Each structure stands twice: as C-alpha cells, then as structure tokens.
Amino acid sequence: MRPISSSSGLTNDGGLEPEIIQPMCNAPDLGPRVHTGAKCSAAGTLVFAIYDSEVPGTLNFPASLWSTSNNGTAPIARIQQIKAAYAATANLAAATTSDSHTVDAAEVDLWWFPTGTTPLAPPVSIGFNPASVGATQTAVRYSHVCNASTFATNLDQQAARTVFTTAASVPLLKLPGLPLCYDYLYLDNSNNPVGARSNVQVLP
C-alpha cells in the first residue's frame, strides 16, 4: 500500500512495518469518496483511509465502527498525510468513541489502535520564552518531512500553526524514528507577531 510503504519513512523505525505485512481484515465503510483498508495483528489494528475528492471535506469515523477496532487501553495515533506529507499527528484518548475531522483534498489518514498501553506517538515538550521579547503566546508549526542535516522541510506548505499561551513549553507529537522540523513565532495578546519567525529547528 503506497500510503504506508516502508519507503515513505513512517515505518523506517520498524514501529508499524510489521503491521503492514499482516493479512487484511475487515475495513470500515466511511462513506462515499473514502477508500479504506485495515491490517490486524496481535499488536493492534491499523486502519487507513484515502479521501479521493479534490476539495476539502469532513471524514467521519462513527462510534459503531470505531468500537470494532478500539479496545480502550492506549491512545490511538491518527496520522494525516496532507500534500504527500506527514503534516499532522495526534494522540486520541483511549476512551475516544469516534472521530470526525476536516480533511484536505486527496488526504490520506491512518489510525493505529494498539492492543497494549503504549502510544505510538509519544509527546515531547519544547521550551519557549515569549516573555523574553514582550510576547504572551507561541505559534508553532511542524512537519515530519524533514532533513535533519540540511534543515530542508515542507513547513511553508503547511501554513497552519497551533497557538499556545503557555510561556514554559509546548507539547508536540513525535513519531519514533522520524525527525521533526518545526519553527515558531511569538505573538502578543491580539495575535500580532512580536519579533521575527525562528529558523527551522529539528528534533532528531
């Protein structure tokens, strides 16, 4: 399956690669314009969905289908491939009963439902200090399309930022074995930039 091939980088660490070679299992029907598949093993269930529309839309994973994959013991990793990039990773709480979110044109989404208690994407905290420049907020964007040696990334294609009001640190979700590129901008209370945007930073 091209969206989750070992050459894509998502499986270079071996975290999901064993699941890709498992037999297919029943895939959820998520409605028109969404093509789905699933792999099942003792470690968990991997579900992927390809949204084939050329315009953004909403992808709904209803409770009646969600319950067949989720055992409620660990956070579910949702990975959104937007513009051929791992643009967004989220840990959904183990008690989550469904999922509904906006998808971009030709987006590919993956959900990993582990049978154990360990999440696939552990959060990492990065320290910031907006007060050092008279700001009150930190706006961060990140991408898993990242060259840790040259700092080359597709951040400029992923313009959406998450704004944090904390002055101490912000949590980001990092996939094991993959570098993460990010940059940040300090803001005032009215979301106006304070100072210049940072250079690209890398978490190896």
C-alpha positions in Angstrom: 0.0 0.0 0.0 1.7 3.2 -1.1 0.4 5.5 1.6 2.1 3.4 4.3 5.0 1.8 2.4 8.3 1.3 4.1 9.9 3.8 1.7 7.7 6.5 3.0 9.7 7.0 6.2 6.8 6.3 8.5 8.0 2.7 9.0 11.8 3.2 8.9 12.0 2.7 12.7 10.0 -0.6 12.4 7.2 0.7 14.6 4.4 0.0 12.1 6.2 -2.0 9.5 5.3 -5.4 11.0 1.7 -4.5 10.8 1.8 -3.7 7.1 2.6 -7.3 6.2 -0.2 -8.7 8.2 -3.3 -10.1 6.4 -6.0 -7.7 5.6 -9.0 -7.6 7.9 -12.4 -6.0 7.7 -12.1 -2.3 6.8 -14.7 0.2 8.0 -17.0 1.8 5.4 -16.5 5.5 6.0 -18.8 6.6 3.2 -18.6 7.9 -0.4 -15.2 9.2 -1.7 -13.3 7.4 1.1 -11.4 4.3 0.3 -10.4 2.2 3.3 -8.3 -0.7 4.3 -7.2 -2.4 7.5 -4.5 -4.8 8.8 -4.9 -6.7 12.0 -2.3 -8.4 14.3 -1.8 -9.2 17.9 -0.2 -5.8 18.4 -3.2 -3.8 17.2 -5.3 -2.7 14.2 -4.1 -0.3 11.5 -6.8 1.4 9.6 -6.2 3.7 6.6 -8.5 5.9 4.5 -7.9 7.7 1.2 -10.1 10.7 0.6 -10.4 11.0 -3.2 -12.1 14.4 -3.6 -10.3 17.4 -5.0 -11.9 19.7 -2.4 -11.8 19.6 1.4 -14.4 17.8 3.3 -15.2 16.0 6.6 -14.2 12.5 7.4 -16.4 10.7 9.9 -15.4 7.5 11.7 -18.6 6.7 13.6 -18.8 5.1 17.0 -20.4 1.9 15.6 -17.3 1.2 13.5 -14.7 2.7 15.9 -15.7 0.3 18.6 -14.7 -2.7 16.5 -11.0 -1.5 16.5 -10.5 0.3 19.8 -10.0 -1.7 23.0 -9.7 1.4 25.2 -6.3 0.7 26.7 -4.0 3.2 25.0 -4.2 6.4 23.0 -5.0 6.0 19.3 -2.5 7.6 16.9 -4.1 9.5 14.0 -1.6 10.5 11.2 -2.8 12.8 8.5 -0.9 12.8 5.2 -1.6 16.2 3.6 0.1 17.2 0.3 2.1 14.0 0.5 3.5 15.0 3.9 3.1 13.7 7.4 1.5 17.1 8.3 -0.3 16.3 11.5 -0.1 13.6 14.2 -2.5 13.4 17.1 -3.0 11.0 20.1 -6.7 10.5 20.6 -7.6 9.4 24.1 -8.1 5.7 24.7 -11.7 6.5 25.8 -12.4 8.2 22.4 -15.5 6.6 20.8 -15.5 8.2 17.3 -13.5 10.6 15.2 -14.7 13.4 12.9 -12.3 15.9 11.4 -11.8 18.1 8.3 -9.7 16.5 5.5 -7.9 18.2 2.7 -8.1 17.3 -1.0 -6.6 13.8 -1.6 -5.7 13.4 2.1 -4.6 10.0 3.4 -5.3 9.3 7.1 -4.1 6.4 9.3 -5.3 5.3 12.7 -3.2 2.9 14.9 -5.3 1.1 17.6 -2.7 -0.6 19.8 -3.7 -3.6 21.9 -1.1 -2.6 24.6 -0.9 0.5 26.7 1.9 2.4 24.9 1.0 5.1 22.4 2.8 5.1 19.0 3.5 8.8 19.0 4.8 9.9 22.4 4.5 13.7 23.1 7.7 15.7 23.6 7.8 19.2 25.2 9.8 22.1 23.8 10.6 25.1 25.9 9.8 28.6 24.7 10.0 32.0 26.4 7.7 34.6 24.7 8.1 36.9 27.7 11.7 37.4 26.7 10.6 39.6 23.8 7.5 41.0 25.4 5.1 38.5 23.9 2.5 36.3 25.6 1.9 33.4 23.1 3.9 31.0 21.0 2.7 29.9 17.5 4.2 26.6 16.3 4.0 24.6 13.1 5.8 21.3 12.4 6.2 18.6 9.8 7.7 15.1 9.6 9.0 15.8 6.1 12.4 16.9 7.3 16.1 16.6 6.6 17.9 16.8 9.9 21.2 17.6 8.2 20.2 20.4 5.8 17.1 21.6 7.7 15.1 21.2 4.5 11.4 20.7 5.1 8.0 21.5 3.7 6.9 23.8 6.5 6.0 26.5 4.1 3.4 24.2 2.5 1.9 23.6 6.0 0.9 27.1 7.0 -1.4 26.2 9.8 0.1 27.0 13.3 -1.0 25.9 16.7 -1.1 28.8 19.2 -0.1 28.1 22.8 -0.5 30.6 25.6 2.0 28.9 28.0 5.3 30.6 28.5 7.1 27.4 29.6 6.8 24.7 26.9 4.5 23.3 24.2 3.8 19.6 23.5 4.4 18.1 20.1 3.7 14.6 19.0 6.8 12.9 17.5 6.7 9.6 15.6 9.5 7.3 16.7 12.5 7.1 14.3 11.4 10.2 12.3 13.0 13.7 12.7 10.5 16.5 13.2 11.1 20.0 11.8 9.4 23.0 13.4 9.5 26.8 13.6 7.8 29.2 15.9 6.7 32.8 16.2 6.0 34.8 19.3 2.7 36.7 19.4 1.0 39.3 21.7 -2.5 39.0 23.1 -4.0 40.2 19.8 -2.1 37.5 17.8 0.2 40.1 16.3 3.8 38.9 15.7 6.5 40.0 18.1 9.9 39.7 16.5 10.8 37.5 13.6 9.9 33.9 12.9 12.6 31.5 14.0 14.8 29.4 11.8 13.8 25.8 11.2 14.6 23.7 14.2 15.0 19.9 14.2 14.1 17.2 16.8 16.1 14.1 15.7 
